[in-house]
Structures are given as structure tokens and as C-alpha cells.
Amino acid sequence: MLYWAAVFFVIAIIAAIFGFGGVAAGAASIAKILFFIFLILFLVSLVTGMFRRGKATL
């Protein structure tokens, strides 16, 4: 998922360079959404991994 966020970010950068504002804004918003979904899933995975090992010292 982080890979796709990076791909859409690169598409947004390239579209902004060539002056396609609408495409750049759309790709940037998709990249932002995918990045936050990745971040949430990573944190959930990290917390559940800590609880599985029994080392939950939050």
C-alpha cells in the first residue's frame, strides 16, 4: 500500500510539473488517503504484535 501511495505521489508531482492541476490534485489526494490507511494499518499491526508476544508495555 505504501508503494501505491508513492506511485500516486510521483504521478502528482509529474502532473504538477506539466501543469495538469486537476490530475495533480486528484493523484495527491489519493496518495494522501493511501498513506494514512497504510499508517493506520501499520500501527494496528504493531499494537497487535506487541499484545501477541505479551510485551505490551504501553
PDB file with SEQRES, HELIX, SHEET and CRYST1 records, atoms N, CA, C and O in Angstrom:
SEQRES   1 A   58  MET LEU TYR TRP ALA ALA VAL PHE PHE VAL ILE ALA ILE          
SEQRES   2 A   58  ILE ALA ALA ILE PHE GLY PHE GLY GLY VAL ALA ALA GLY          
SEQRES   3 A   58  ALA ALA SER ILE ALA LYS ILE LEU PHE PHE ILE PHE LEU          
SEQRES   4 A   58  ILE LEU PHE LEU VAL SER LEU VAL THR GLY MET PHE ARG          
SEQRES   5 A   58  ARG GLY LYS ALA THR LEU                                      
HELIX    1 AA1 LEU A    2  ILE A   17  1                                  16    
HELIX    2 AA2 GLY A   21  ARG A   53  1                                  33    
CRYST1    1.000    1.000    1.000  90.00  90.00  90.00 P 1           1          
ATOM      1  N   MET A   1       0.821  -1.181   0.000  1.00  0.00           N  
ATOM      2  CA  MET A   1       0.000   0.000   0.000  1.00  0.00           C  
ATOM      3  C   MET A   1       0.870   1.251   0.000  1.00  0.00           C  
ATOM      4  O   MET A   1       0.534   2.250  -0.635  1.00  0.00           O  
ATOM      5  N   LEU A   2       1.977   1.190   0.708  1.00  0.00           N  
ATOM      6  CA  LEU A   2       2.886   2.332   0.711  1.00  0.00           C  
ATOM      7  C   LEU A   2       3.475   2.537  -0.683  1.00  0.00           C  
ATOM      8  O   LEU A   2       3.743   3.667  -1.090  1.00  0.00           O  
ATOM      9  N   TYR A   3       3.673   1.439  -1.407  1.00  0.00           N  
ATOM     10  CA  TYR A   3       4.172   1.530  -2.781  1.00  0.00           C  
ATOM     11  C   TYR A   3       3.195   2.324  -3.654  1.00  0.00           C  
ATOM     12  O   TYR A   3       3.607   3.196  -4.419  1.00  0.00           O  
ATOM     13  N   TRP A   4       1.899   2.017  -3.534  1.00  0.00           N  
ATOM     14  CA  TRP A   4       0.913   2.713  -4.350  1.00  0.00           C  
ATOM     15  C   TRP A   4       0.790   4.171  -3.950  1.00  0.00           C  
ATOM     16  O   TRP A   4       0.564   5.025  -4.808  1.00  0.00           O  
ATOM     17  N   ALA A   5       0.933   4.476  -2.669  1.00  0.00           N  
ATOM     18  CA  ALA A   5       0.922   5.873  -2.244  1.00  0.00           C  
ATOM     19  C   ALA A   5       2.088   6.620  -2.874  1.00  0.00           C  
ATOM     20  O   ALA A   5       1.934   7.762  -3.309  1.00  0.00           O  
ATOM     21  N   ALA A   6       3.253   5.983  -2.927  1.00  0.00           N  
ATOM     22  CA  ALA A   6       4.415   6.622  -3.545  1.00  0.00           C  
ATOM     23  C   ALA A   6       4.209   6.788  -5.047  1.00  0.00           C  
ATOM     24  O   ALA A   6       4.610   7.804  -5.615  1.00  0.00           O  
ATOM     25  N   VAL A   7       3.591   5.806  -5.692  1.00  0.00           N  
ATOM     26  CA  VAL A   7       3.321   5.903  -7.132  1.00  0.00           C  
ATOM     27  C   VAL A   7       2.391   7.075  -7.428  1.00  0.00           C  
ATOM     28  O   VAL A   7       2.652   7.856  -8.343  1.00  0.00           O  
ATOM     29  N   PHE A   8       1.312   7.203  -6.665  1.00  0.00           N  
ATOM     30  CA  PHE A   8       0.395   8.319  -6.892  1.00  0.00           C  
ATOM     31  C   PHE A   8       1.041   9.658  -6.554  1.00  0.00           C  
ATOM     32  O   PHE A   8       0.719  10.669  -7.178  1.00  0.00           O  
ATOM     33  N   PHE A   9       1.940   9.683  -5.587  1.00  0.00           N  
ATOM     34  CA  PHE A   9       2.664  10.912  -5.267  1.00  0.00           C  
ATOM     35  C   PHE A   9       3.550  11.332  -6.433  1.00  0.00           C  
ATOM     36  O   PHE A   9       3.605  12.511  -6.782  1.00  0.00           O  
ATOM     37  N   VAL A  10       4.240  10.375  -7.031  1.00  0.00           N  
ATOM     38  CA  VAL A  10       5.085  10.677  -8.193  1.00  0.00           C  
ATOM     39  C   VAL A  10       4.231  11.142  -9.367  1.00  0.00           C  
ATOM     40  O   VAL A  10       4.622  12.065 -10.082  1.00  0.00           O  
ATOM     41  N   ILE A  11       3.085  10.527  -9.575  1.00  0.00           N  
ATOM     42  CA  ILE A  11       2.178  10.959 -10.635  1.00  0.00           C  
ATOM     43  C   ILE A  11       1.717  12.389 -10.383  1.00  0.00           C  
ATOM     44  O   ILE A  11       1.620  13.186 -11.316  1.00  0.00           O  
ATOM     45  N   ALA A  12       1.435  12.715  -9.133  1.00  0.00           N  
ATOM     46  CA  ALA A  12       1.011  14.073  -8.793  1.00  0.00           C  
ATOM     47  C   ALA A  12       2.126  15.082  -9.058  1.00  0.00           C  
ATOM     48  O   ALA A  12       1.864  16.172  -9.567  1.00  0.00           O  
ATOM     49  N   ILE A  13       3.357  14.731  -8.721  1.00  0.00           N  
ATOM     50  CA  ILE A  13       4.484  15.626  -8.970  1.00  0.00           C  
ATOM     51  C   ILE A  13       4.670  15.861 -10.465  1.00  0.00           C  
ATOM     52  O   ILE A  13       4.843  16.997 -10.907  1.00  0.00           O  
ATOM     53  N   ILE A  14       4.632  14.782 -11.234  1.00  0.00           N  
ATOM     54  CA  ILE A  14       4.817  14.907 -12.685  1.00  0.00           C  
ATOM     55  C   ILE A  14       3.673  15.708 -13.308  1.00  0.00           C  
ATOM     56  O   ILE A  14       3.908  16.546 -14.179  1.00  0.00           O  
ATOM     57  N   ALA A  15       2.450  15.459 -12.876  1.00  0.00           N  
ATOM     58  CA  ALA A  15       1.309  16.196 -13.413  1.00  0.00           C  
ATOM     59  C   ALA A  15       1.392  17.681 -13.045  1.00  0.00           C  
ATOM     60  O   ALA A  15       1.023  18.542 -13.844  1.00  0.00           O  
ATOM     61  N   ALA A  16       1.873  17.976 -11.846  1.00  0.00           N  
ATOM     62  CA  ALA A  16       2.016  19.379 -11.444  1.00  0.00           C  
ATOM     63  C   ALA A  16       3.089  20.077 -12.267  1.00  0.00           C  
ATOM     64  O   ALA A  16       2.936  21.248 -12.612  1.00  0.00           O  
ATOM     65  N   ILE A  17       4.162  19.381 -12.584  1.00  0.00           N  
ATOM     66  CA  ILE A  17       5.228  19.967 -13.394  1.00  0.00           C  
ATOM     67  C   ILE A  17       4.709  20.329 -14.783  1.00  0.00           C  
ATOM     68  O   ILE A  17       5.049  21.382 -15.322  1.00  0.00           O  
ATOM     69  N   PHE A  18       3.885  19.454 -15.362  1.00  0.00           N  
ATOM     70  CA  PHE A  18       3.363  19.698 -16.700  1.00  0.00           C  
ATOM     71  C   PHE A  18       2.118  20.578 -16.706  1.00  0.00           C  
ATOM     72  O   PHE A  18       1.590  20.874 -17.778  1.00  0.00           O  
ATOM     73  N   GLY A  19       1.639  21.000 -15.554  1.00  0.00           N  
ATOM     74  CA  GLY A  19       0.533  21.943 -15.490  1.00  0.00           C  
ATOM     75  C   GLY A  19      -0.851  21.339 -15.448  1.00  0.00           C  
ATOM     76  O   GLY A  19      -1.834  22.055 -15.644  1.00  0.00           O  
ATOM     77  N   PHE A  20      -0.961  20.066 -15.202  1.00  0.00           N  
ATOM     78  CA  PHE A  20      -2.272  19.434 -15.089  1.00  0.00           C  
ATOM     79  C   PHE A  20      -2.717  19.512 -13.628  1.00  0.00           C  
ATOM     80  O   PHE A  20      -2.529  18.565 -12.865  1.00  0.00           O  
ATOM     81  N   GLY A  21      -3.305  20.638 -13.250  1.00  0.00           N  
ATOM     82  CA  GLY A  21      -3.671  20.868 -11.854  1.00  0.00           C  
ATOM     83  C   GLY A  21      -4.696  19.896 -11.318  1.00  0.00           C  
ATOM     84  O   GLY A  21      -4.580  19.436 -10.182  1.00  0.00           O  
ATOM     85  N   GLY A  22      -5.703  19.577 -12.122  1.00  0.00           N  
ATOM     86  CA  GLY A  22      -6.755  18.661 -11.662  1.00  0.00           C  
ATOM     87  C   GLY A  22      -6.235  17.258 -11.447  1.00  0.00           C  
ATOM     88  O   GLY A  22      -6.579  16.608 -10.460  1.00  0.00           O  
ATOM     89  N   VAL A  23      -5.413  16.789 -12.361  1.00  0.00           N  
ATOM     90  CA  VAL A  23      -4.829  15.450 -12.231  1.00  0.00           C  
ATOM     91  C   VAL A  23      -3.886  15.407 -11.034  1.00  0.00           C  
ATOM     92  O   VAL A  23      -3.860  14.433 -10.282  1.00  0.00           O  
ATOM     93  N   ALA A  24      -3.112  16.480 -10.871  1.00  0.00           N  
ATOM     94  CA  ALA A  24      -2.167  16.528  -9.755  1.00  0.00           C  
ATOM     95  C   ALA A  24      -2.900  16.524  -8.417  1.00  0.00           C  
ATOM     96  O   ALA A  24      -2.490  15.835  -7.483  1.00  0.00           O  
ATOM     97  N   ALA A  25      -3.971  17.282  -8.327  1.00  0.00           N  
ATOM     98  CA  ALA A  25      -4.733  17.329  -7.072  1.00  0.00           C  
ATOM     99  C   ALA A  25      -5.383  15.983  -6.780  1.00  0.00           C  
ATOM    100  O   ALA A  25      -5.399  15.533  -5.635  1.00  0.00           O  
ATOM    101  N   GLY A  26      -5.920  15.341  -7.815  1.00  0.00           N  
ATOM    102  CA  GLY A  26      -6.547  14.032  -7.626  1.00  0.00           C  
ATOM    103  C   GLY A  26      -5.547  12.976  -7.205  1.00  0.00           C  
ATOM    104  O   GLY A  26      -5.808  12.195  -6.290  1.00  0.00           O  
ATOM    105  N   ALA A  27      -4.406  12.949  -7.867  1.00  0.00           N  
ATOM    106  CA  ALA A  27      -3.389  11.953  -7.522  1.00  0.00           C  
ATOM    107  C   ALA A  27      -2.813  12.215  -6.130  1.00  0.00           C  
ATOM    108  O   ALA A  27      -2.518  11.279  -5.388  1.00  0.00           O  
ATOM    109  N   ALA A  28      -2.658  13.484  -5.785  1.00  0.00           N  
ATOM    110  CA  ALA A  28      -2.135  13.808  -4.459  1.00  0.00           C  
ATOM    111  C   ALA A  28      -3.115  13.412  -3.364  1.00  0.00           C  
ATOM    112  O   ALA A  28      -2.704  12.931  -2.308  1.00  0.00           O  
ATOM    113  N   SER A  29      -4.402  13.610  -3.607  1.00  0.00           N  
ATOM    114  CA  SER A  29      -5.382  13.219  -2.588  1.00  0.00           C  
ATOM    115  C   SER A  29      -5.453  11.693  -2.447  1.00  0.00           C  
ATOM    116  O   SER A  29      -5.608  11.183  -1.338  1.00  0.00           O  
ATOM    117  N   ILE A  30      -5.343  10.975  -3.548  1.00  0.00           N  
ATOM    118  CA  ILE A  30      -5.318   9.505  -3.472  1.00  0.00           C  
ATOM    119  C   ILE A  30      -4.082   9.045  -2.721  1.00  0.00           C  
ATOM    120  O   ILE A  30      -4.160   8.141  -1.890  1.00  0.00           O  
ATOM    121  N   ALA A  31      -2.938   9.662  -3.008  1.00  0.00           N  
ATOM    122  CA  ALA A  31      -1.697   9.302  -2.313  1.00  0.00           C  
ATOM    123  C   ALA A  31      -1.816   9.566  -0.817  1.00  0.00           C  
ATOM    124  O   ALA A  31      -1.352   8.768  -0.002  1.00  0.00           O  
ATOM    125  N   LYS A  32      -2.436  10.683  -0.460  1.00  0.00           N  
ATOM    126  CA  LYS A  32      -2.593  11.013   0.959  1.00  0.00           C  
ATOM    127  C   LYS A  32      -3.496  10.008   1.664  1.00  0.00           C  
ATOM    128  O   LYS A  32      -3.191   9.574   2.775  1.00  0.00           O  
ATOM    129  N   ILE A  33      -4.596   9.638   1.035  1.00  0.00           N  
ATOM    130  CA  ILE A  33      -5.519   8.664   1.618  1.00  0.00           C  
ATOM    131  C   ILE A  33      -4.837   7.311   1.790  1.00  0.00           C  
ATOM    132  O   ILE A  33      -4.949   6.686   2.845  1.00  0.00           O  
ATOM    133  N   LEU A  34      -4.125   6.856   0.748  1.00  0.00           N  
ATOM    134  CA  LEU A  34      -3.435   5.569   0.843  1.00  0.00           C  
ATOM    135  C   LEU A  34      -2.354   5.585   1.914  1.00  0.00           C  
ATOM    136  O   LEU A  34      -2.155   4.588   2.609  1.00  0.00           O  
ATOM    137  N   PHE A  35      -1.656   6.706   2.054  1.00  0.00           N  
ATOM    138  CA  PHE A  35      -0.624   6.789   3.073  1.00  0.00           C  
ATOM    139  C   PHE A  35      -1.219   6.696   4.473  1.00  0.00           C  
ATOM    140  O   PHE A  35      -0.674   6.006   5.333  1.00  0.00           O  
ATOM    141  N   PHE A  36      -2.333   7.386   4.706  1.00  0.00           N  
ATOM    142  CA  PHE A  36      -2.934   7.329   6.031  1.00  0.00           C  
ATOM    143  C   PHE A  36      -3.536   5.951   6.326  1.00  0.00           C  
ATOM    144  O   PHE A  36      -3.502   5.498   7.469  1.00  0.00           O  
ATOM    145  N   ILE A  37      -4.083   5.288   5.315  1.00  0.00           N  
ATOM    146  CA  ILE A  37      -4.564   3.922   5.517  1.00  0.00           C  
ATOM    147  C   ILE A  37      -3.395   3.005   5.868  1.00  0.00           C  
ATOM    148  O   ILE A  37      -3.496   2.173   6.770  1.00  0.00           O  
ATOM    149  N   PHE A  38      -2.277   3.166   5.142  1.00  0.00           N  
ATOM    150  CA  PHE A  38      -1.078   2.384   5.449  1.00  0.00           C  
ATOM    151  C   PHE A  38      -0.612   2.653   6.872  1.00  0.00           C  
ATOM    152  O   PHE A  38      -0.272   1.720   7.599  1.00  0.00           O  
ATOM    153  N   LEU A  39      -0.593   3.913   7.276  1.00  0.00           N  
ATOM    154  CA  LEU A  39      -0.128   4.275   8.617  1.00  0.00           C  
ATOM    155  C   LEU A  39      -1.015   3.662   9.698  1.00  0.00           C  
ATOM    156  O   LEU A  39      -0.512   3.152  10.699  1.00  0.00           O  
ATOM    157  N   ILE A  40      -2.318   3.710   9.500  1.00  0.00           N  
ATOM    158  CA  ILE A  40      -3.251   3.127  10.477  1.00  0.00           C  
ATOM    159  C   ILE A  40      -3.074   1.616  10.558  1.00  0.00           C  
ATOM    160  O   ILE A  40      -3.032   1.049  11.650  1.00  0.00           O  
ATOM    161  N   LEU A  41      -2.971   0.960   9.393  1.00  0.00           N  
ATOM    162  CA  LEU A  41      -2.788  -0.494   9.406  1.00  0.00           C  
ATOM    163  C   LEU A  41      -1.452  -0.890  10.023  1.00  0.00           C  
ATOM    164  O   LEU A  41      -1.360  -1.912  10.702  1.00  0.00           O  
ATOM    165  N   PHE A  42      -0.422  -0.091   9.792  1.00  0.00           N  
ATOM    166  CA  PHE A  42       0.878  -0.363  10.404  1.00  0.00           C  
ATOM    167  C   PHE A  42       0.805  -0.252  11.919  1.00  0.00           C  
ATOM    168  O   PHE A  42       1.339  -1.105  12.627  1.00  0.00           O  
ATOM    169  N   LEU A  43       0.158   0.779  12.421  1.00  0.00           N  
ATOM    170  CA  LEU A  43       0.047   0.948  13.873  1.00  0.00           C  
ATOM    171  C   LEU A  43      -0.789  -0.160  14.505  1.00  0.00           C  
ATOM    172  O   LEU A  43      -0.452  -0.650  15.582  1.00  0.00           O  
ATOM    173  N   VAL A  44      -1.879  -0.559  13.844  1.00  0.00           N  
ATOM    174  CA  VAL A  44      -2.703  -1.658  14.355  1.00  0.00           C  
ATOM    175  C   VAL A  44      -1.892  -2.944  14.382  1.00  0.00           C  
ATOM    176  O   VAL A  44      -1.960  -3.704  15.348  1.00  0.00           O  
ATOM    177  N   SER A  45      -1.126  -3.190  13.327  1.00  0.00           N  
ATOM    178  CA  SER A  45      -0.283  -4.380  13.274  1.00  0.00           C  
ATOM    179  C   SER A  45       0.784  -4.359  14.362  1.00  0.00           C  
ATOM    180  O   SER A  45       1.082  -5.387  14.970  1.00  0.00           O  
ATOM    181  N   LEU A  46       1.351  -3.199  14.600  1.00  0.00           N  
ATOM    182  CA  LEU A  46       2.367  -3.061  15.635  1.00  0.00           C  
ATOM    183  C   LEU A  46       1.795  -3.338  17.025  1.00  0.00           C  
ATOM    184  O   LEU A  46       2.409  -4.042  17.826  1.00  0.00           O  
ATOM    185  N   VAL A  47       0.624  -2.785  17.303  1.00  0.00           N  
ATOM    186  CA  VAL A  47      -0.001  -2.978  18.622  1.00  0.00           C  
ATOM    187  C   VAL A  47      -0.429  -4.428  18.812  1.00  0.00           C  
ATOM    188  O   VAL A  47      -0.212  -4.996  19.882  1.00  0.00           O  
ATOM    189  N   THR A  48      -1.034  -5.040  17.789  1.00  0.00           N  
ATOM    190  CA  THR A  48      -1.444  -6.430  17.944  1.00  0.00           C  
ATOM    191  C   THR A  48      -0.241  -7.358  18.063  1.00  0.00           C  
ATOM    192  O   THR A  48      -0.310  -8.371  18.757  1.00  0.00           O  
ATOM    193  N   GLY A  49       0.849  -7.028  17.401  1.00  0.00           N  
ATOM    194  CA  GLY A  49       2.067  -7.816  17.544  1.00  0.00           C  
ATOM    195  C   GLY A  49       2.639  -7.733  18.944  1.00  0.00           C  
ATOM    196  O   GLY A  49       3.172  -8.712  19.467  1.00  0.00           O  
ATOM    197  N   MET A  50       2.527  -6.556  19.551  1.00  0.00           N  
ATOM    198  CA  MET A  50       3.016  -6.398  20.924  1.00  0.00           C  
ATOM    199  C   MET A  50       2.160  -7.212  21.894  1.00  0.00           C  
ATOM    200  O   MET A  50       2.681  -7.810  22.836  1.00  0.00           O  
ATOM    201  N   PHE A  51       0.851  -7.234  21.663  1.00  0.00           N  
ATOM    202  CA  PHE A  51      -0.023  -7.985  22.549  1.00  0.00           C  
ATOM    203  C   PHE A  51       0.143  -9.490  22.365  1.00  0.00           C  
ATOM    204  O   PHE A  51      -0.027 -10.250  23.319  1.00  0.00           O  
ATOM    205  N   ARG A  52       0.470  -9.926  21.159  1.00  0.00           N  
ATOM    206  CA  ARG A  52       0.674 -11.351  20.927  1.00  0.00           C  
ATOM    207  C   ARG A  52       1.921 -11.867  21.646  1.00  0.00           C  
ATOM    208  O   ARG A  52       1.929 -12.981  22.170  1.00  0.00           O  
ATOM    209  N   ARG A  53       2.927 -11.079  21.662  1.00  0.00           N  
ATOM    210  CA  ARG A  53       4.171 -11.502  22.326  1.00  0.00           C  
ATOM    211  C   ARG A  53       4.074 -11.381  23.840  1.00  0.00           C  
ATOM    212  O   ARG A  53       4.886 -11.951  24.568  1.00  0.00           O  
ATOM    213  N   GLY A  54       3.090 -10.646  24.304  1.00  0.00           N  
ATOM    214  CA  GLY A  54       2.927 -10.480  25.745  1.00  0.00           C  
ATOM    215  C   GLY A  54       3.809  -9.393  26.315  1.00  0.00           C  
ATOM    216  O   GLY A  54       3.988  -9.313  27.530  1.00  0.00           O  
ATOM    217  N   LYS A  55       4.356  -8.565  25.466  1.00  0.00           N  
ATOM    218  CA  LYS A  55       5.221  -7.477  25.922  1.00  0.00           C  
ATOM    219  C   LYS A  55       4.532  -6.135  25.745  1.00  0.00           C  
ATOM    220  O   LYS A  55       5.156  -5.174  25.294  1.00  0.00           O  
ATOM    221  N   ALA A  56       3.290  -6.057  26.083  1.00  0.00           N  
ATOM    222  CA  ALA A  56       2.525  -4.829  25.927  1.00  0.00           C  
ATOM    223  C   ALA A  56       2.838  -3.889  27.071  1.00  0.00           C  
ATOM    224  O   ALA A  56       2.173  -3.925  28.107  1.00  0.00           O  
ATOM    225  N   THR A  57       3.822  -3.067  26.896  1.00  0.00           N  
ATOM    226  CA  THR A  57       4.210  -2.102  27.926  1.00  0.00           C  
ATOM    227  C   THR A  57       3.953  -0.705  27.383  1.00  0.00           C  
ATOM    228  O   THR A  57       4.891   0.053  27.135  1.00  0.00           O  
ATOM    229  N   LEU A  58       2.692  -0.367  27.201  1.00  0.00           N  
ATOM    230  CA  LEU A  58       2.343   0.944  26.669  1.00  0.00           C  
ATOM    231  C   LEU A  58       2.246   1.955  27.752  1.00  0.00           C  
ATOM    232  O   LEU A  58       1.959   3.121  27.484  1.00  0.00           O  
TER     233      LEU A  58                                                      
END                                                                             
